[in-house]
Amino acid sequence: MKRLIFLFAAFCIMTTACSDRDDDLTSINIRVRNISSLVFDEVIVGGEENVYEAVNPDSYSDYQEFEIAYSYAYIQITAGEEVFVLQPIDFVGEEVLPIGLYTYELNVNDEGQITLEFKID
């Protein structure tokens, strides 16, 4: 009897441990990581429909859903009185991201330019 319970418990652990956290997703989900020394009061990604608020240095935002997204995007960061913008020229030749979890790692360099590093979670 103990062996049966052990086997059942092992089976349950193995089946749940092998599932990915993105298995049940139905959309593109993107979060922002602030890798700068600034506090990002507001980060707009793509447009006004995706606004992340209060992203502290070396912190992550929550994920937000996107209908369409690419490995880079229009980014507007407000930090105190400063506003920084990353404006892509176009998305020609870029492929739409598949459903999944992604992170845009954002930094503002000494010249006030935003750098974006795309990560697959």
VEXGU-274235 format. One record per residue (C-alpha): chain; x, y, z; residue number from 1; residue in one letter. Coordinates in Angstrom, 2 decimals. Example, Ala and Ser with C-alpha at 12.3 -4.5 7.8 and 13.67 -1.06 7.14 Angstrom:
BEGIN
R   cadena        c1        c2        c3   num   residuo
R        A     12.30     -4.50      7.80     1         A
R        A     13.67     -1.06      7.14     2         S
END
This chain:
BEGIN
R   cadena        c1        c2        c3   num   residuo
R        A      0.00      0.00      0.00     1         M
R        A      2.83      2.41      0.88     2         K
R        A      4.50      1.61     -2.43     3         R
R        A      1.27      2.45     -4.32     4         L
R        A      0.95      5.79     -2.53     5         I
R        A      4.62      6.57     -3.24     6         F
R        A      4.20      5.75     -6.94     7         L
R        A      1.08      7.88     -7.20     8         F
R        A      2.81     10.82     -5.48     9         A
R        A      5.86     10.47     -7.73    10         A
R        A      3.64     10.41    -10.82    11         F
R        A      1.81     13.57     -9.71    12         C
R        A      5.05     15.40     -9.04    13         I
R        A      6.54     14.36    -12.37    14         M
R        A      3.52     15.42    -14.41    15         T
R        A      3.22     18.83    -12.78    16         T
R        A      6.97     19.48    -12.70    17         A
R        A      7.27     18.95    -16.45    18         C
R        A      4.69     21.56    -17.42    19         S
R        A      5.89     25.01    -18.46    20         D
R        A      4.39     28.17    -17.07    21         R
R        A      3.45     29.24    -20.60    22         D
R        A      1.53     26.06    -21.52    23         D
R        A     -1.89     27.64    -20.91    24         D
R        A     -1.23     31.01    -22.55    25         L
R        A     -3.44     32.33    -25.32    26         T
R        A     -1.58     35.58    -26.08    27         S
R        A      1.79     37.30    -26.19    28         I
R        A      2.80     38.40    -22.68    29         N
R        A      5.52     40.98    -22.13    30         I
R        A      6.99     42.37    -18.95    31         R
R        A      9.55     45.13    -18.44    32         V
R        A     12.77     44.84    -16.46    33         R
R        A     14.46     48.04    -15.37    34         N
R        A     18.23     47.51    -15.56    35         I
R        A     19.03     51.20    -15.09    36         S
R        A     19.67     53.16    -11.89    37         S
R        A     16.56     55.29    -12.49    38         L
R        A     13.09     54.70    -11.12    39         V
R        A     10.75     54.31    -14.08    40         F
R        A      7.54     56.09    -13.03    41         D
R        A      5.85     55.01    -16.25    42         E
R        A      6.83     52.88    -19.22    43         V
R        A      4.68     52.88    -22.36    44         I
R        A      5.28     49.95    -24.69    45         V
R        A      3.88     50.18    -28.18    46         G
R        A      1.08     52.58    -27.31    47         G
R        A     -1.14     53.94    -24.56    48         E
R        A     -2.88     50.58    -24.10    49         E
R        A      0.22     49.05    -22.48    50         N
R        A      1.45     51.17    -19.59    51         V
R        A      3.67     49.80    -16.82    52         Y
R        A      3.95     51.88    -13.66    53         E
R        A      6.55     52.20    -10.91    54         A
R        A      9.31     49.88    -12.14    55         V
R        A     12.22     50.26     -9.74    56         N
R        A     15.87     49.63    -10.62    57         P
R        A     16.67     45.92    -11.05    58         D
R        A     12.95     45.06    -10.84    59         S
R        A     10.38     43.46    -13.10    60         Y
R        A      6.88     44.63    -13.89    61         S
R        A      3.92     42.29    -14.18    62         D
R        A      3.21     40.75    -17.56    63         Y
R        A      0.77     42.46    -19.90    64         Q
R        A     -1.00     40.89    -22.85    65         E
R        A     -0.38     42.01    -26.43    66         F
R        A     -2.29     41.08    -29.57    67         E
R        A      0.77     41.73    -31.77    68         I
R        A      4.36     42.33    -30.65    69         A
R        A      7.90     42.13    -31.96    70         Y
R        A     11.32     41.67    -30.41    71         S
R        A     11.49     45.46    -30.10    72         Y
R        A      8.91     48.23    -29.79    73         A
R        A      8.22     51.91    -29.31    74         Y
R        A      9.19     52.68    -25.71    75         I
R        A      8.52     55.83    -23.70    76         Q
R        A      9.96     56.03    -20.20    77         I
R        A      9.07     58.71    -17.70    78         T
R        A     11.52     59.01    -14.81    79         A
R        A     10.84     62.02    -12.62    80         G
R        A     10.74     65.06    -14.91    81         E
R        A     12.63     63.30    -17.72    82         E
R        A     11.00     61.54    -20.68    83         V
R        A     13.04     59.15    -22.82    84         F
R        A     11.85     57.67    -26.12    85         V
R        A     12.94     54.75    -28.25    86         L
R        A     11.29     55.08    -31.67    87         Q
R        A     11.71     52.17    -34.10    88         P
R        A     11.79     53.19    -37.74    89         I
R        A      9.68     50.27    -38.97    90         D
R        A      9.00     46.58    -38.50    91         F
R        A      9.65     45.55    -42.12    92         V
R        A     11.05     42.03    -42.20    93         G
R        A     10.30     41.41    -38.53    94         E
R        A      8.22     38.43    -37.48    95         E
R        A      5.39     38.71    -34.98    96         V
R        A      6.24     36.99    -31.71    97         L
R        A      4.47     33.70    -31.08    98         P
R        A      2.32     33.23    -27.99    99         I
R        A      4.63     33.14    -24.98   100         G
R        A      6.34     35.01    -22.16   101         L
R        A      8.91     37.71    -22.94   102         Y
R        A     10.89     40.45    -21.20   103         T
R        A     12.09     43.79    -22.51   104         Y
R        A     15.16     44.71    -20.47   105         E
R        A     15.38     48.49    -20.53   106         L
R        A     18.24     50.80    -19.70   107         N
R        A     18.78     54.53    -20.11   108         V
R        A     22.42     55.31    -20.86   109         N
R        A     24.36     58.46    -19.93   110         D
R        A     23.32     60.13    -23.20   111         E
R        A     19.63     59.61    -22.39   112         G
R        A     19.14     56.87    -24.98   113         Q
R        A     17.06     53.80    -24.25   114         I
R        A     18.57     50.42    -24.89   115         T
R        A     16.27     47.42    -25.19   116         L
R        A     17.40     43.82    -24.83   117         E
R        A     14.81     41.20    -25.76   118         F
R        A     14.58     38.04    -23.63   119         K
R        A     12.49     34.90    -24.04   120         I
R        A     11.21     33.75    -20.67   121         D
END
